Amino acid sequence: MAEVCTAKQAILKIKDDSVLVSTGFRWASSPELLLSELRKRFDETGSPKGLTLVFSSAQGDSSKPNGLEHLSVPGLLKRVIGGFWGTIPQLMRLALENKIEAYNFPQGQISALYRAIASGSPGVLTKVGIETYMDPREEGGRLNSITPDRYLQIVKIRDEEWMLYESFPVDVVFIRGSTADEEGNVSFEEEAASVEGLSSSIAARNSGGTVIVQVKRIVPRGSIPAQRVVIPAHLVDYVVICTDVETQHRQSVSKVYDPIDCGEPIGKSAADQLESPFIDQMPLTRSLIAHRASLELEDNQVVNLGQGIPTDIVAILKKRGDKKRLFFTLESGVNGGIPYPVPDFGISAYPTSILRQEDQFLFYDGGGLDIAFLGFAEVDQHGNVNVSKFSGKYLGSGGFMDIVQATNTLVFCGSFTAHGLTLGESKDGSIQIIAEGKVSKFVKKVSHVTFSGRRATLQRKRVLYITERCVFELTREGLLLSEVAPGVDPSRDILAHMEFLPIISSTLMEMPIQ
């Protein structure tokens, strides 16, 4: 039977040099109380020190010192293995300043690693990461010069190359649930994502480690129906009750709790919602891109939307009154409903199911998606895409690499230039570029390969790059300029702001903008 204790008492169980897994997706299911108490103990005693922190998706919202940012202090951490770093700028600074060893592995592969560790497997064998910065023949996912080359291998099986992400023991795991009974059975009924609570707890238990769960409440033994138990009591060592729900157990960045975000039955669905949780207006640049991208959708498709402009597609569909039957999925494990944009990206209004994150990536890795819409920071002449390192920052790949590996239709969405781009619309509906962006995003060679154009062409994927002024398609010969928006001059407004010359279609089409 699990022991009910305070956060302070639970943190005392963590030893120096432990491997700590923390689960959560941004604020969803983030164990804020446990993370803040860990920092408090270190500040007071200097212990535990030298920890290895592992996470698939960073917890926190980047605007405040919360989530994993509590751990961004020299000495507390020795190394970090993370999937998405975009919401933890202080922790990233430690990596950039060579104060910690730092790795960035794909979010889905870290999720899969928990299962591999739990089962005693040597690691995860996959194609995800080959011919990108994850490849050990390139950077091996290392983020700085003090980080050793480890955890990744290229292996050959039947003359095919595979990546092996190596297993390692887990000493402690932080998990957040909603309710625990007196024995320690845990349910997630008020969480907007269940992420990797089960697999990480088994990984810790089978490694001889410790499982600490933060919940809102304790209920009598037998009060939680067996089918609602996510983590059974025999996996849980300590249960910590969080009383400050508003600041330490929020459902998301913007909400303390809303039943529409955790799938509670309320008599409505995404199809008949009374109020949209999304803005009806957006900058013209984003609107043009999202509109053109939305035209790639077909009835009954299973869709993934990345953060940023891709989630603007939802507002475009609502504004247009589009009646297509679409099934949205998110890498956090959330299915159905209407995905939220940043800062609540990773959860949905009116979800129809909330899977464990590793199960969602099983679906993605096997090619279950019909189409995926993703952002881009840079694109080069070979169709390679960078979303992980730019402007002196590492964001990491998140679930990007996992999604692009096996999805046959990929739509990358982004502005043509960055920093200062301003658009206007003429009376005839054509586009006017009032001020050009200072940074070119179509470069001769991307600074970080997060997506390999060469591998995509070998896999015969359909790949589009949609901007506010034109559309490119990936071909074996390189990027093909296939559509230009009305009012845009190809030579002045496109070619003059690229570091390479694309192939220009002999049947150049007008890009639809409304």
N, C-alpha and C positions, 0 to 999 in steps of 0.2 A: 504494500500500500504506500502511495506517495506521501511525502511529508509536506504539510502545509506550513509555510514559514514566511518571514519577511524577505524582501529583496536583499537587504543587507546580509541576512543569514545565508541566503542562497549563494551570493557572490563569494562568501568566505570559502566555499567549496572549490573555487577555481585556483589551480596551482600555477606557479610560474612556468613559462614555456609551453603552455597548453595550446592545442588546436581548438579554436572556438568557431563554431558555425552559428551565424545569426540569420534567421529567415524573415522574409517580408518583402514587399514590393512597394517602393516609395513609402507612403505612410500606411498602406493597407497591411494589416497583420504585423506591423513593426513593434517589437518588444521594447518600447521606449523606456519603461520603468527599469528594466534590467540593464539596458545599455547605460542609462544615466547613473545608476547605482554602481556599475562597474567603474566608471570614470571617477565617481566620488571616492570610492575606496582607494583607487590608485593615487589620487591627489593627496589623500590623507596618510597613506602608508607606503606608497611606492610599490605596491603589490596588488594584483599579480602583474608581472612584467614579462616582456619577451614573448607575447602571445602571437600566434598565427591566426589571423582573422580570415574566414572564408564566407563569401556570400555570392549568390547568383545575381541578385539585383539589389542595388544599394537602398538602404532604408533612410528616409529623411526627405526633405523638400528643397534643399540647397539654399533657401532664403534664411534659414535659422540654424543655430548650432544644435541640431537635434539628430535623432537616428544614429547612424554610424559616425557622425561628426563628433559625438561624445568621446570617441576613442582616438581622435586625431591629436595625440600628444606623444612626443618622442619618449621611448622607453616602455610604454605600455605595449606597443606593438613592435614585433620584429619583422613580420612580413604580412602581406595581404594578398589573397587570391580572390579576385572579384570579377563579376561579369559586366556590370554597368556601373561606371564611376561618375556619371553626370550630375548626380545630386549631392555629391560629397566633396566640394572643392577644397576644404581644409585637409582632408585625408589625401587628396590628390597632390596637394602642395608638398606633403611629406615625401611622397613618391618622387616628385620632380626635383626635390632638393636632396635626393639620395639619403634620406633619413630612415627609410624602411625598404626592405625588399618588396617589390610589387609586380604582380602578374595580372594580366587581363585575359581571361578565358571566356569562351562563349557561354552565355547564360544557360542555355539548354544543356550544354555538356557538364557544367557544374551540377545542375539538377540531376543529371544522369549519374554523375560520380557518387552522389549520396547512395543511390541504389547499388552501385558497384561495390562501394565500401561496405554497405550493409550485408551484401551477399558473399563477401570475401573474394570478389573478383579482382583481377590485377588492374582493371581500369575500364575505360570506355573506348571502344573501337568504332571509329566513324570517319566519314569523309569531310566533316565540317572543319574548316580551317586550312585545308591544303591550298597552297599557292596564295596565301594571304600572310599578313604579319604574324599570324598565329603559328605558321609553319616553323618548326625548329631549325630549318635550313635558312630561315629569315630571322625574325626577332624572337620567335618562340614565345610570344605573348609577354615578353619582359618589358617593363616600363622605364627602367633606368639602368645605369651602368653597374650598380652594385648587386643587381639581381642575378643569381646563378642560373645556368641553363639546366633546368630540371622539370620534371612532371610530364614532359611531352616527348614522344618518339614517333618517327615514321617507320612503319613496319610493312612488309610485303606479304600478302596472302594471295596465292594463285595469280601471281604476277601483277597484282593490283596494289597500289599504295593506299595505306590507311593511316590515320592519326590515332595514336594511343594516348589518352589522357589518364595518367597513372593514379591509382588509388593511394590513399594515406589514411592513417587512423584519425578518428575524431574523438577529442577528449570531453568537450562540452558543447551543448547546443542550446541556443535560446529560441523559444517558440512562443507565439502568442495565440491563444484561443479565446473563446468567449466564456465558457462555463466548464468547471470541473466538479465532479461529484466527490464524495468523501473518500473514495478509494483512489481517485486520481484519473479516472476516465475523462477525456477532454472532448468537447464539441466546439464547433466553429460557427454556430448559427447566426451570429451578428457580425461576422467578418465578411468583408467584400472580396477577399481572396483567401484561399487556404494554402497556397504556395507549396512548400516542401516539408510541412510539419511532420508528416508520417515518415517519409524516407529518411530524413535527417535524424529523427529520434531513433530509428532502427540502426542507422549507421553508428550513432554514439553508443547505444546499448551494446551492439555486437563488437564494438571496439573496446569495451570495458569502460566507456565514458559515462558522463552525467547529463541527464535531460532536465532542463529547468523550463517550466511553462508559466507564462503570465496570463492570468484570466481576470474577468470582471467579478466573478462570484463563485461561491461554493454552494452546491445543493446536496441534499441527502443522497445516500447510496441508492442506486437503482432509479434515480429520477431522470436520467438521460436515456432515451430509447436507444437500444443497441445499434440501430442503423444510423444514428446521428453521431455516434462516437467516431472521431477522426483518429485520436491517439489513445490506445487502450492503456489502462492503469499500469500494467506490468512494464511499460516502457518509460514511465514517468518517475523521476526521483523526487523533484521538488515542485510544489505549486505555490505561486506567489499571487496574492490578490492585489489588484490595482484599484485603488479607491478614487484616484484623480483621473477619471475617464476623459475629461475634456482636454487635458494636456498630455496624458501619457497612454491613452488607449483609444485614440480617435479612429474612426472608421476610415477616414481619408484626410487629405490636407484640408479640404474645405468643409467637411462634415464630421460632427461628433458621432452621429448615428442616423441613418435613414434606411427604413426597411426596403425601399426600392432598389438599394444597391447590394443587398445580400440575398436577394431572391425570396424574401418572405412573401407569402401569398397575400396580395392586397386587392385582388379583383380586377387588376388592370394589367396590361402588357405594354411592350414597347410600341405595338401597332396602334393602340388606342389611348396612348398617354394624353393627358389634358394639357400639360405644359412641357415644353422642350427644355432640357437643362443646358442648351447651347445658345450661343449668341446668334442673332439673325444677321448681323453685319460683320464683315471682316475686311481687312485691307484688300485693295483691288488686286495686288500681286497674288496673294494667297487665294482669293476667290477665283481668279482666272485659272490657276494651276489646278485647284481642287475640282473646278467644273470640268476641265478637259479630262482629268483623271477619272472622274465619275462616269464618263462615257465608255470606259472600258468594262464597266460592270454589266453582267448579264444575269438574267433571272435564275434563282436557285443556286447561286454560287456560295461557296464557303470562302470567307474573306479574312485576311489579316490586315489590320491598320496599324502602321507604326506611329510613333508620336510626332507631333508637329503638324505640318500641312496635311498628311494623310487623314487625320481625324477631322479636318475641316470638311472632308467629303460628306460626313454625316449631316452637317448643317446645310450643305448644298442640296443634298437629296431632299431634306425636309422643306427647304425653300421652294424647290422645284415641284414638290408634290409627287415625287417619284414613287411608283407603286411596285417596284421590283421586290421579289422575295429574296432577301439576302440574309446570310447567317454570318454575323461578325464574330471573330474570335480574337483573343488577346493572349500573349505569351504567358501572362500570369496564371492562366488556367480558366479565365472567365469566358463563357460562351453565350451567344445570343444577346438580345437587348441592344442598347445603344451605347457604344464606347464613349467615355468622357475624354476630353482633351487634357493637356497639361494645365494645372498641376495635379489633377486626379487621374492622369493616364494610368491604365492598368486595371481599372474597374469599369463597370458598366451600370447604367440604369436598366432595371428590369431584366437582369440576366436569366437565362433559362436553365443554366447549369454552371456550377463552379467546380472545376476539376482540380486535382493536384497539378502543380506546374509541370512536374516531370511527365505526367500523362499527356498533357497538352503537347509537349515537345516530342513525345512518341508519335503523335499524329502528324506533326510538322515534318519530323525527320523521315517519315515514310512516304511523304508526298501527298498528304491529305488535303492541302490547301489548293483551291482552284486559282487564286490570284492573291498577290500581296502588294500593298502600297507602302513604300518606304521613303525616307528622306535621303538627301545627299548633301555633303559639304564640298566635295570635289569629284569631278569626272575627268578621265583622261582619254587619249586618242584610241586606246584599246578597249574602252568601255569599263575599265576598272573604276570602282567607287570607293571613296573614303568617307566614313561617317565617324571614325573613331579617334582621330588625332588631327587637330587643326587649330590655328590661332594660338599656338602655345599651350593647348590644353589636351588632355586625354579624357575622352568621354567613355571610351571602351566600346565594345561591339554590342553589349547587351544580348538580345535575342536575334539580332540582325543576321549574323552568320548562319545560325540554325535555320532561320526562315528561308534565306535565299538558296540554301544548299539543294533542297528537293522540290521547291515550288517552280512550276514550269512557266508561269507568267508573272513577271516582275515589273512593277511600275514605280520608278524612282521619281520623286516629286521635289522640286526645289526651285528657288529663284535663279535666274541666269547669272546675275552678279550679286555681290553682297556689300553691305555697309554703304548706305546712302541711296539705294535705288528708289526712285519715286516715279510712279506711273499716273497717267491721266487718261481720260476717255473722251474722244471727240464726239461731236454731235451725231456723226454717222455711225458711231459705235466702234470705230477703230481705236487702236491702242496708241498712246503717245508716251514716249519715254522722256519725262521731264528732267530727271537727273539720273545719270548712270551710277551704278554701284562702283566703289573704288577697288573691289577685289574680284578678280576673275575666278570663276568656279570651274571653268572648262580649261584644264591645264594639260601641258604635254605629258607630265607624269605625276600621278597623285603621290602625296607624301606618305600615305599609309594605305595599303591595299586591304580593304575590308571585304570587298567583293571582287572576284576575279572574272573579268570579261572573257578571257580565253577559255576558262572552264565552262562558262555559261554557253558559249558558242559550241563547244564540244558536246554539251548536253542538250543542244538544240532548244534552249530556252527562248521564249519570246520576251524581250527586254526593251522597255521604253524609258526615256528620260524626258519628263515633261516639265517645261518651264512656263513662265508667263508670256513668252513671246514666240516659242517654237517647240517642236517635238523632234527628238532624235530616236532612232532605232538602232539596236546592236546587230551588226552583220559580221561575217567572218573577216571582212576587209576592214572593219572599223566602224565608227559612228556614221550613220546616215541621217542627214537632215531631211526630214520627210514632210514637216508641216511648219508654216510660218503664219503668225497671227496677222490679221488685217491692220494696216498702218505701220507694220514693221518692215524696214528695208534690210534684206539679208546681208548685204555687204557692210552697211553702216552700223546696224544694230546687233548683228550676230557675229559675223566672221571677224570684224574688227576687234572683238572682245574675247577671242579665243586664242589659246596658245598653239593651236594646231588647226589644220584645214580638214574639216570633215568631208565625207562624200556627200554630194548634193544630189538629191533625187531628180531624175529626169521628169518626174511627174509631181513636182512640188505642190502640195495641197495647202489650202487655207485652213489654219487651225481654228476650230469652232470655239468661240468665246462666250456664247450665251445660248 
